[in-house]
């Protein structure tokens, strides 16, 4: 079994699979349904995504609104990223709080992100990023929170961020909270 490291945000779990290394290279299981059974998470993955991003890029903070909200299982196959989640679940004791972990190809660690969180990452080394989603991408349900919202106090560990025009226009957490009447 891998090592599971729960975060301070309920449901967010970092997963360290067993990596078998020898003179040929390495082997590891990057996903097994019984891991999620062990955690008590009933999940069915519907979509796999892959992106490449150059060092300095920030993607996020993204989410999909219910009924198309997505849980994600994210990992890096090349490079290194700072992965960040923000709790947007209405009534959650940790609403508006963030959690970040470094995901990298060397450790092969993964992060499980339940539905109800905004998700993003900054690229610390050119990276290939993979993620499973529990729901299909649904453009009308797409949303986001400003990556640089001072209320979130996220240190993205990037000096001169490369950010899409869309990601620069998302509302702040306070604006989102007001618009959504306290989350979703």
Buried (B, 14 or more C-beta within 10 A) or exposed (E): EBEEEEBEBEBBBBBBBEBEEEEEEEEEEBBEEEBBEEBEBEBEBEEEEEEEBEBBBBBBBBBBBEEBBBBBBBBBBEBBBBBBBBBBBEEBEBBBBBBBBBBBBEBBBBBBBBBBBBBBBBBBEBBBBBBBBBBEEEEEBEBBBBBBBEEBEBEBBBEEBBBEEEBEEBBBBEEBBEEBEBBB
